[in-house]
């Protein structure tokens, strides 16, 4: 079990960093060189990792093959793609769909703003839920006791001057998001950005999702998020109506 955990940790470490050298793996995961060498060799021979000409390691073909077989949120992403693209075109900002995984939001679909000055993000990216509007809306779909348990089970890092890292204050924001049906963040993860998010659905089996619009603060005004909130809520309703929670897309 310990070897399996370490092998999975190596795969995740390489996935997070894109391309890493052997010493990066040893240092980043605090592994003994001898055990790390054996694990990396096994992962390369089985196709989970590949060694590049510069001798750095990246994900191998096997990782891609297995990833293509995962269907947990693919149906939702397929339904959401068209409405998200239309919303991004309407409001001129980046639209993101995320699901909750522990205490993080994982981005499963993105429709980028056509404006060259826009948020840079990618499908598969993970962010701390306490520092994002999406995350707070995702947590608001849990029972309050469970949201509190998750927030207090880890150290909550501060990313900017506006990051809220106190669990009690965060629970108040999560309660407010639950009551009003949306949440915002004011550069709490990335300074100079503003985000508004609304819940999509909780299927009762672990798939908890939310939808957001993110914009550079310089393109927003004192009435934010009013200019985009109605369109965001309407798009969420379109996506929700296109998905049968029990049976997948209609």
N, C-alpha and C positions, 0 to 999 in steps of 0.2 A: 504494500500500500504506500509506503514511504517513497519508493522509486516511482510509482505511478504519479503520486502528487508532484514530485520534482519534475518528471517529464512534462506534465501538463503545465507546470509553472514556466518551464523553458519555452514551450510553444506560445504561451500567452505573452511572455516577455519579448520574444522575437516579433510576435504580431504587433505589440504596442510600439516597438521601436523601428520596425521595418527592416533594418539591416544592422546586425551587431557582430562584433568579433567575440571569439571565445572568452577572452578575459572580461569582456563586458558582462557576459552571462554569469561567469564565476563571481564577479564583484557585485553585480546587481541583485543576484539571488542568494548571495552568501553561501555558495556551494564549495565543497572540497574539489580541487582540480581533478582528482582521480575519478570521483563519481560523476562529475559533470562531463568529463571526457567520454566516459562510457555511455552516458545517456544521450549526449549529442551525436555520437557515432551511431547509436541505434536509431535515433530519430531521422538521421540522414539516410541510412540504409533502408528505412521503411517508407521514405518519401515525405515525411512530415516536415522536414527541413531540407534545405539545399545549401551547398557551399558555393559561393560565387567566385569568379576569377580573382577577386581581391582577397579571398579567403574569409570574407565575412559570411555570416549565415542569414538566410531569410526563409520565409515559409516555403514549403515545397508543394508540389502538385497534389499530394495526398490531402493536404489541408484544404485546398480549393475543392477537390472532389467531394469530400465529406460535407463541407459548407454548403455546396449546391443542393444537397439532399435534405437540408433543414427546411421545414415548411411551417414552423410555428407561427410566423407572422407574415408569410409571403402573400397569403390571400388578402389580408388587410392592406398591405402595401400596394398590391395590384389595384384594389378598389380605390385607394386614396390617391393614386398618382395623378389622374386627370383633374379631380377637384383641387388638389394642391397646386398643380401647374396653373390653373385658372386663377386661384387666389393670389399666387405670386405675381402674376401678370397684372391683376387688378390693383393690388396695393403697392406694387413695386418693391417688395421686400422679400427676404428669404423665409420660406415656410418649412417647418420641420415636424416630423412625426417621430415620437419616441415611445419606448416601453420602459417600465420599471424593472430593474434587476437589483435586488437587494437595496442598497442605498445610492444607486446610480441610475441615471437615465441613459439608455442605449438608443442611438439614432438609427431608425430603420427605413426612413425615406426622407429625402430632401428635395425641395424645388427651389432653385437659387434665384435670387433677384437678378434682373437683367442689368442692373446698375453695376459698373465695374468696381465701385466702392461698396463692398458688401461683406457680410459675415463669411468667414472661411470655415467650413465644417464638412464632414464626410460621413457617409453611412458606416455604421459600426463604431463610431466614436462614442466614448463613454465620458460623462461628466458627473460630478458630485451633485446629487439632487438638491441639497440644501442651498446651493448657490445659483439655482436657475429657476425661472418661472415654470418651465416644464416640470422640473423635479418636484416643486411644491404642489403643483396640480396632481401629479402622479401620486404623491404621498397622501393627498387629500382623499383619494379613493380607497385608502386602507381604513380599517377601524382605527380610531384615534390611539388606542393602546398599542397597536402594532406599529403605527407611525412613530410613536414616542420610543418604543423599544429599539427600532432601527436607528433613530437619531442619537440615542444614548449608548449604542453598542460600539461606536467608533469615535475616534477623534475627528472633529469636523474642521478641516483646514480653512484658513482665510486666504482669499485670492486677491481681493481689492479692499479699499477702505470701506466699501459698502456691504461687504460680505457679512451675513448674519450667521454667527456660529454658536449662539446660545440656544440649546434645545427648547427652553421655555418660550423664547421669542419666536423661534421657528414654528412651534406648535400653534402659537397665536396666528401666525401668517397662514398656516395650513388650514386652521379652522375658518379663517376669513375666506380663503379660496373656496372651501367647501360651501360656505354660505352664499357667496356671490357668483360662483360658477366660473371664476377665472382667477389667475394670479399674474403678477408682474415681477420683473426684477430690474433694478436700476444699476447695471454694470456690476452685478454682484460676483460674476465669474470673470467677465472681461470688461475692463473699464472702457467707457465710451460707447457701450451698447445698451439698448433697451429691448425688453422682450415681454410679450403677453402670451399666455397659454391658457387653453381650455381643455377640460377632460374630454376624452373620446368615449372609452368604455372600459369596464372591468368585466371580463367574461366569467369570473368566478373560478377560473382554473389556472390563474397565474398570469394571464395576459392583461396587463393594465397599461393603457395607452393615453396619450395626450397629443395635442396639436398646438403649434405656436407660430407666431410671426416675430422675427427679430430684425431690428433696424439699427443703424448707427445713430447715436443720440443726436447728432447734428441735423438729422433729417426728421426729427420729431419735435413736437411743440409741447406747450404746457397742458394741452388737452389730451395728450397720450394717455391711454391707448384708444380713446374714443374713435379716432379716424379709421381704425382697422378692426375694432372689436366685433362689430355687427357682422362684417364679412367673414371673420374668423369663426364666429359662432354658427353662421349659416353653412360654411364649408364643413364644419364638424358634423352638423346635422345631415348633410348630404352623404358624407362618408358613413355615418352611423346607419342611415336608412338603406345603404347599399350592402350592408353586412348583416347576416343572420348570426347572432351570437351563438346559437346552438349548432348550426350546420355550415358555417363559413359563408362565403359570398352568395348572394341570391342570383 
